[in-house]
Amino acid sequence: MKNIKEKKECQRLRKSAYTRRVTQRKPSSGPVCRLCLREPGDPEKLGEFLQKDNLSVHYFCLICFVCKKRGAAIKCQKDHCVKNFHLPCGQERGCLSQFFGEYKSFCEKHRPTQDIQWGNVGEEGCILCCEELSQASVENIQSPCCSQSVYHRTCIQKYAHTSAKHFFKCPHCNNREEFPQEMLRMGIHIPDRDAAWELEPGAFSELYQRYQHCDAPVCLHEQGRDSFEDQGRWSLILCTTCGSHGTHRDCSFLRSNSKKWECEECAPSAEATDYIPESSGDIPCCSSTFYSGGHVCGDTSLEEHPDPSWTDLLGPSLLEKPESSGGRRGRSWRS
């Protein structure tokens, strides 16, 4: 009887000593996860480190915590398997946790596997990092849509963490159905959020910047090409086609009510313009005018709102037959 009591006391002492070693292991000045007693670590392996008041926990530890007791928080979902493990410890020893559906976890013996045919794997190695593949099967993942494409598990997890749910696809063939499903089955966490590059501060700030430069060959504004007014003769008109070129209203001799203008790159070329034959006797509509610099600026508002008196302002030399040499724009006339 005494021997039994002594054995129980020894077991109690060993257990208490082990508990002290676990809680006192690797003392850290910062917060640690309440479930696995580890520091924040790599978010691609352990998930985001969540903190509220005095409570800190890894996101992956939180969604895989099932026993609600101190110690190993995850149990293998295979029937009759009694193995328990912490999430970080399981990852280090080949265990697998799924991040969809019932969020099941499996030990290294009962985890989902793939039949990777090494004879079909290309010599280039991992497509994402271009480095050699590991011989350990648990560290590699094969694509279900491209049988010859094998990746490092860590590379796929980084790719999923960056691209997220809406941009995650096969890097080889862009498959968006079979590939994500197989990666989820093999324990890859695909966050349901926008891609990482869309969450960066000011990621789209350039899209809200309006072009602010006069591209006329000769700018008539006294303060230069980068100065303009909101209204009037020095207001800046952008190309209606590309929006990446601009001109002062006076620099291209545009009307005061003109809101449309095409830059030289977007204006139709002479080869692409259909001319009215000389024998027809009709004068084609002119939507472009010259100034002393010789640059052509098309005022498309003249076509939409023709004014009977504007043709009287043009000299006879501007109404001659257009050149067919291609050296000038198709919408300009010989001066």
C-alpha positions as CSV (number, residue, x, y, z in Angstrom):
1,M,0.0,0.0,0.0
2,K,2.8,2.3,0.8
3,N,4.5,1.6,-2.5
4,I,1.3,2.6,-4.3
5,K,1.2,5.9,-2.5
6,E,4.8,6.6,-3.1
7,K,4.3,5.9,-6.9
8,K,1.4,8.3,-7.0
9,E,3.3,11.0,-5.2
10,C,6.3,10.6,-7.6
11,Q,3.9,10.9,-10.6
12,R,2.4,14.0,-9.1
13,L,5.8,15.6,-8.6
14,R,7.0,14.8,-12.1
15,K,3.8,16.2,-13.6
16,S,4.1,19.4,-11.6
17,A,7.8,19.7,-12.5
18,Y,6.9,19.2,-16.2
19,T,4.2,21.9,-16.0
20,R,6.7,24.3,-14.5
21,R,9.1,23.6,-17.3
22,V,6.5,24.2,-19.9
23,T,5.2,27.5,-18.4
24,Q,8.7,28.8,-17.7
25,R,10.3,27.7,-21.1
26,K,11.8,30.4,-23.2
27,P,10.7,33.4,-21.1
28,S,9.6,36.3,-23.3
29,S,9.3,40.0,-22.6
30,G,6.3,40.2,-24.9
31,P,2.8,38.5,-25.0
32,V,2.5,34.8,-25.8
33,C,-0.4,32.7,-27.0
34,R,-2.6,31.5,-24.2
35,L,-3.2,28.2,-25.9
36,C,0.2,27.1,-27.1
37,L,2.3,29.4,-24.9
38,R,4.4,30.6,-27.9
39,E,5.3,34.0,-29.2
40,P,3.4,35.6,-32.2
41,G,5.7,33.9,-34.7
42,D,5.1,33.6,-38.5
43,P,1.4,34.6,-39.3
44,E,1.6,32.3,-42.4
45,K,2.1,29.3,-40.1
46,L,0.2,30.3,-36.9
47,G,-2.2,32.9,-38.2
48,E,-2.7,36.5,-37.1
49,F,-1.8,37.1,-33.4
50,L,-5.0,38.4,-31.8
51,Q,-4.9,40.5,-28.6
52,K,-7.7,41.9,-26.5
53,D,-7.2,43.3,-23.0
54,N,-4.8,40.8,-21.4
55,L,-5.7,37.8,-23.6
56,S,-3.5,36.9,-26.6
57,V,-4.0,33.9,-29.0
58,H,-3.0,32.8,-32.4
59,Y,-5.8,32.8,-34.9
60,F,-5.1,29.2,-36.0
61,C,-4.9,28.0,-32.3
62,L,-8.2,29.7,-31.6
63,I,-10.2,28.0,-34.4
64,C,-8.6,24.6,-33.7
65,F,-9.1,24.8,-29.9
66,V,-11.6,22.0,-29.1
67,C,-10.9,20.5,-25.7
68,K,-11.1,23.8,-23.6
69,K,-8.5,22.4,-21.2
70,R,-4.9,23.2,-20.5
71,G,-2.4,21.2,-22.5
72,A,-2.7,19.9,-26.0
73,A,-5.7,21.6,-27.6
74,I,-6.2,19.6,-30.8
75,K,-7.2,16.0,-31.2
76,C,-6.8,13.8,-34.3
77,Q,-10.2,13.4,-36.0
78,K,-9.5,9.8,-37.1
79,D,-11.7,7.3,-35.3
80,H,-10.0,5.6,-32.3
81,C,-6.9,7.8,-32.6
82,V,-6.0,9.3,-29.2
83,K,-3.2,11.7,-30.2
84,N,-3.5,15.3,-29.0
85,F,-1.2,18.2,-30.0
86,H,-0.8,21.9,-30.0
87,L,-1.1,23.5,-33.4
88,P,2.6,24.7,-33.7
89,C,3.9,21.3,-32.3
90,G,1.7,19.4,-34.8
91,Q,3.0,21.5,-37.7
92,E,6.5,20.7,-36.7
93,R,5.8,17.0,-36.6
94,G,3.8,16.6,-39.8
95,C,0.3,16.9,-38.5
96,L,-2.3,18.7,-40.6
97,S,-5.1,21.1,-39.8
98,Q,-7.8,22.0,-42.3
99,F,-9.3,25.6,-42.4
100,F,-12.7,25.0,-43.8
101,G,-15.9,23.1,-43.0
102,E,-15.5,21.5,-39.6
103,Y,-11.9,22.6,-39.2
104,K,-10.6,19.0,-38.8
105,S,-7.1,18.2,-37.7
106,F,-5.1,15.0,-38.2
107,C,-2.0,13.5,-36.8
108,E,1.0,12.7,-39.0
109,K,-0.3,9.1,-39.5
110,H,-3.9,9.9,-40.5
111,R,-3.4,13.1,-42.4
112,P,-4.7,13.5,-46.0
113,T,-2.0,12.5,-48.5
114,Q,-1.3,12.8,-52.2
115,D,0.2,10.2,-54.6
116,I,3.0,12.4,-56.0
117,Q,4.5,10.7,-59.0
118,W,8.1,11.9,-58.9
119,G,8.8,10.5,-62.3
120,N,6.4,13.1,-63.9
121,V,7.8,16.1,-62.0
122,G,9.6,18.5,-64.1
123,E,13.3,19.3,-63.5
124,E,12.6,22.9,-62.8
125,G,11.4,22.2,-59.2
126,C,8.9,24.4,-57.4
127,I,7.3,26.8,-59.9
128,L,6.9,29.6,-57.3
129,C,10.5,29.7,-55.9
130,C,12.4,27.8,-58.7
131,E,14.3,25.8,-56.0
132,E,14.6,22.1,-55.7
133,L,11.8,20.2,-54.1
134,S,12.1,18.4,-50.8
135,Q,12.2,14.6,-50.7
136,A,9.8,14.6,-47.8
137,S,6.3,14.3,-49.2
138,V,4.7,16.3,-46.4
139,E,6.6,19.4,-47.4
140,N,5.3,19.3,-51.0
141,I,1.9,19.7,-52.6
142,Q,0.9,18.6,-56.1
143,S,-1.5,20.5,-58.3
144,P,-4.7,18.6,-59.1
145,C,-5.1,20.3,-62.5
146,C,-1.5,20.2,-63.6
147,S,-0.1,16.8,-62.6
148,Q,3.5,17.8,-63.3
149,S,3.4,20.9,-61.1
150,V,4.6,20.3,-57.5
151,Y,5.2,23.1,-55.0
152,H,6.7,23.6,-51.6
153,R,4.0,23.8,-49.0
154,T,5.5,26.9,-47.5
155,C,5.5,28.6,-51.0
156,I,1.8,27.8,-51.6
157,Q,0.9,29.1,-48.1
158,K,2.7,32.4,-48.7
159,Y,1.0,32.6,-52.1
160,A,-2.5,32.0,-50.5
161,H,-1.8,34.5,-47.7
162,T,-0.9,37.2,-50.3
163,S,-3.5,36.6,-53.0
164,A,-6.3,35.6,-50.6
165,K,-9.6,34.0,-51.6
166,H,-10.5,36.2,-54.6
167,F,-7.2,35.9,-56.4
168,F,-6.0,32.4,-55.4
169,K,-5.6,30.2,-58.4
170,C,-3.3,27.6,-60.0
171,P,0.0,29.5,-60.8
172,H,0.5,27.3,-63.8
173,C,-2.9,27.1,-65.6
174,N,-5.1,29.7,-63.6
175,N,-7.6,27.0,-62.5
176,R,-9.9,28.5,-59.9
177,E,-12.1,25.5,-59.0
178,E,-10.1,22.2,-58.5
179,F,-6.9,23.9,-57.3
180,P,-8.3,25.9,-54.3
181,Q,-10.4,22.9,-53.2
182,E,-7.4,20.6,-53.2
183,M,-5.2,23.1,-51.4
184,L,-7.9,23.4,-48.6
185,R,-8.0,19.7,-48.3
186,M,-4.2,19.6,-47.9
187,G,-4.3,22.2,-45.0
188,I,-3.6,25.4,-46.8
189,H,-5.3,28.4,-45.2
190,I,-6.9,30.7,-47.8
191,P,-8.0,33.9,-46.0
192,D,-11.4,35.3,-47.0
193,R,-10.4,39.0,-47.5
194,D,-8.9,41.3,-50.2
195,A,-5.5,40.6,-51.6
196,A,-2.6,41.9,-49.6
197,W,-1.6,44.4,-52.3
198,E,-5.1,45.9,-52.1
199,L,-4.9,46.5,-48.4
200,E,-1.7,48.6,-48.5
201,P,-2.3,52.2,-47.5
202,G,-2.7,54.4,-50.6
203,A,-2.6,51.4,-52.9
204,F,-4.9,53.1,-55.4
205,S,-3.9,56.8,-54.8
206,E,-2.5,57.2,-58.3
207,L,-5.8,56.4,-59.8
208,Y,-7.3,59.6,-58.2
209,Q,-4.6,61.8,-59.7
210,R,-5.8,63.9,-62.7
211,Y,-3.3,64.7,-65.5
212,Q,-2.1,68.3,-65.0
213,H,0.1,69.2,-67.9
214,C,-0.3,71.0,-71.3
215,D,1.2,69.0,-74.1
216,A,0.7,71.5,-76.9
217,P,3.9,72.0,-79.0
218,V,3.8,75.7,-78.0
219,C,2.3,76.5,-74.7
220,L,1.0,80.1,-74.6
221,H,0.5,80.3,-70.8
222,E,2.8,82.8,-69.2
223,Q,3.4,80.6,-66.1
224,G,4.2,77.5,-68.0
225,R,2.7,74.1,-68.9
226,D,1.9,73.0,-65.3
227,S,-0.2,76.1,-64.5
228,F,-3.9,76.2,-65.4
229,E,-7.2,77.5,-64.2
230,D,-10.5,75.8,-63.4
231,Q,-12.4,77.8,-66.1
232,G,-11.8,80.1,-68.9
233,R,-9.2,80.3,-71.7
234,W,-6.5,78.7,-69.5
235,S,-8.5,75.7,-68.3
236,L,-7.0,72.3,-69.0
237,I,-8.8,70.0,-71.4
238,L,-7.8,66.3,-71.3
239,C,-7.9,64.0,-74.3
240,T,-11.4,62.4,-74.4
241,T,-9.9,59.1,-75.6
242,C,-6.9,58.4,-73.4
243,G,-7.1,61.1,-70.7
244,S,-3.3,61.0,-70.4
245,H,-2.6,64.2,-72.5
246,G,-3.9,67.7,-72.0
247,T,-3.9,71.2,-73.5
248,H,-4.9,74.7,-72.5
249,R,-8.0,75.8,-74.3
250,D,-6.1,78.7,-75.9
251,C,-3.0,76.7,-76.7
252,S,-5.1,74.5,-79.1
253,F,-7.5,77.3,-80.2
254,L,-10.5,75.5,-78.7
255,R,-13.9,77.2,-78.4
256,S,-15.0,78.5,-75.1
257,N,-17.8,76.0,-74.9
258,S,-15.7,73.1,-76.2
259,K,-15.3,70.2,-73.8
260,K,-13.9,67.6,-76.1
261,W,-10.4,67.3,-77.6
262,E,-8.2,64.6,-78.9
263,C,-4.5,64.4,-78.6
264,E,-2.2,63.8,-81.6
265,E,-1.7,60.1,-80.6
266,C,-5.4,59.4,-80.4
267,A,-6.6,61.4,-83.4
268,P,-7.3,59.1,-86.5
269,S,-4.4,58.8,-88.9
270,A,-4.6,59.7,-92.6
271,E,-4.6,56.0,-93.6
272,A,-7.6,55.3,-91.3
273,T,-9.7,58.2,-92.5
274,D,-12.2,57.9,-95.3
275,Y,-12.1,61.0,-97.5
276,I,-14.9,62.2,-99.7
277,P,-13.9,62.0,-103.4
278,E,-13.0,65.3,-105.1
279,S,-15.6,64.8,-107.8
280,S,-18.4,64.8,-105.3
281,G,-18.1,68.6,-104.8
282,D,-18.7,68.3,-101.1
283,I,-16.3,69.8,-98.5
284,P,-15.6,67.3,-95.7
285,C,-16.3,68.6,-92.2
286,C,-13.1,69.9,-90.6
287,S,-12.8,69.4,-86.9
288,S,-9.2,70.5,-86.7
289,T,-7.5,73.8,-87.0
290,F,-3.9,75.0,-87.4
291,Y,-1.9,77.6,-85.6
292,S,1.6,78.8,-86.3
293,G,3.3,75.8,-84.7
294,G,1.7,73.5,-87.2
295,H,0.2,71.1,-84.5
296,V,-3.1,69.6,-85.1
297,C,-5.7,69.6,-82.3
298,G,-9.1,68.2,-83.0
299,D,-12.1,70.0,-81.5
300,T,-14.7,67.2,-81.7
301,S,-17.4,69.5,-80.5
302,L,-17.6,71.2,-83.9
303,E,-18.9,67.9,-85.3
304,E,-21.6,67.6,-82.6
305,H,-22.6,71.3,-82.6
306,P,-21.9,72.7,-86.1
307,D,-22.1,76.5,-86.4
308,P,-23.0,77.8,-89.9
309,S,-20.7,80.8,-89.4
310,W,-17.5,79.0,-88.4
311,T,-16.6,78.0,-92.0
312,D,-16.6,81.6,-93.0
313,L,-13.7,82.2,-90.6
314,L,-11.5,79.7,-92.5
315,G,-9.4,80.9,-95.4
316,P,-9.6,79.2,-98.8
317,S,-6.3,77.5,-98.2
318,L,-7.7,75.6,-95.2
319,L,-10.5,74.1,-97.3
320,E,-8.4,72.4,-100.0
321,K,-8.2,68.7,-100.6
322,P,-6.5,66.8,-97.8
323,E,-3.1,65.4,-98.4
324,S,-2.9,61.7,-99.2
325,S,0.8,61.3,-98.4
326,G,0.3,60.3,-94.8
327,G,2.7,62.9,-93.6
328,R,-0.1,64.8,-91.9
329,R,-3.0,63.9,-89.8
330,G,-6.2,62.7,-91.6
331,R,-8.2,65.4,-89.9
332,S,-6.0,68.4,-90.9
333,W,-5.9,70.5,-94.0
334,R,-3.1,72.0,-96.0
335,S,-2.2,75.5,-94.9
